[in-house]
Amino acid sequence: MTVTSLPQPRGRQKEVLYLPAQGHTVVLGTAGSGKTVLAILRSLYLSDPATTHGGNTLLLTFNRCLITYMKHLATAVRQPINIENYHLFARGYLASRNQLPNSCICSPDERIKLIRLTLNDARKTGVQNSILKRPERFFDEEFQWIQQHGISDEQDYLTVERIGRVHRIAKDTRSIIFKLYKNYLIRREKAGKLYDWSDLASAVRKEFETDKQERLYRHIIIDEGQDFSPEMLRSLALAIPDDGSITFFGDIAQQIYGYRTSWRSAGFIVPKIWQFEENYRNTKQIAQLALALAEMPNFPVDPDLVEPKSPAADGPLPALEKLSIESKEQEFVISNAKKLAETGTAAILLRTRDQENMLRRYLPRSAKRLHRDLDKWPTGPGLFYGTYHAAKGLEFDTVFLPFLSDKNWPYQPDVDLLGEQEVAARDSRLLYVGITRARSTLVLTYSGNLTSLLPKNKSLYKQ
């Protein structure tokens, strides 16, 4: 479908759109409540040069694929909109302060290599603790968590509440982990790397704390704010002038990363939290399945979770299809997705890159992969495929979610790393994201045994 105009704000959306253009605003909404469109409209309002509040405005989101989609939506308006992801903003700012020399950011592969060397050193020096038997990826995850929360002191690490981390680590073990982290940073510096992607935000925050120059942006709007780490949000709180504004749009139910962001710890001063319960995207039947999933024991409880109202739009029940083996699932999904893509948008969403790579060999060339380098959003009907993570913030007429067996969900490599409880919580939210991408038709398939993460109530499905 070609976009000719942006949807106009409805009901209480109008109140948020025209809220005062100074200070901090937090808007929490359920999936399908129009947050992304409202973020675009709010950026147009705040940047309007004909108003007294008009000023340079930046619209930030986390997912680069979503940026392409948002720019596609924004073609419906003539006024230019500045849309970026956080890391592009961060690099631009640090470069403007001469804090970003060439090749100074540690790549994921380089990071794992340095972690491996750090662990080998610890084992050689005779450190006695079972934690050293954990895989490198465990330390990668834990170091990221430390960085994303801006923890620089061992005592803070020993006492901090581990928000979003179910896995328990004893204090004496935490002390060893933090020493390993510090040794990793020393190795990283010797390798000529100033930053990881995970602590780039801390560098931005520290730079803004001493930066007395006029701010580049008067207004910053954050879409999909639940994906931003605490340090990202803290840095953005410092990136606006006293007469500027920050508008945060988020849905805690769709928080699929491990740091469990809270805007409350980011320095935001919010007199009132705005909540949107209306779901304008999904049919009643799809929304009911998403709500039932959110009420499952594995789904994390959060005070900022907004319970959606059931939409008025009616549609078919989500289809739950059992196939004999995964190859039959693949055939079933591709065949039906190709047919539905002739008259609407159809997306096949996968849990892993391996599943995506396996599937793409059997898809037509016209199928569009959802990925960070997608630079132009296709118009009209078509077939899309990609991971759940890449589909964040997007919507399609029909969504297929294959391979929903208990051998794939919860994801076993992550279970081995972080424990079943934590991974079940993450994967439940990932399923929520996948389910709520569908406007009218949702098809779920599995072989063997269905994952225990999905609701078992048969009335929720067409079988």
Beta strands, then each sheet from edge to edge (+ up, - down):
strand 1: 23-29
strand 2: 57-61
strand 3: 83-85
strand 4: 105-106
strand 5: 195-196
strand 6: 219-222
strand 7: 245-250
strand 8: 273-276
strand 9: 319-323
strand 10: 345-350
strand 11: 368-369
strand 12: 382-387
strand 13: 396-401
strand 14: 438-447
sheet 1: 3+ 2+ 6+ 7+ 1+ 8+
sheet 2: 4+ 5+
sheet 3: 9+ 14+ 13+ 10+ 12+ 11+
end
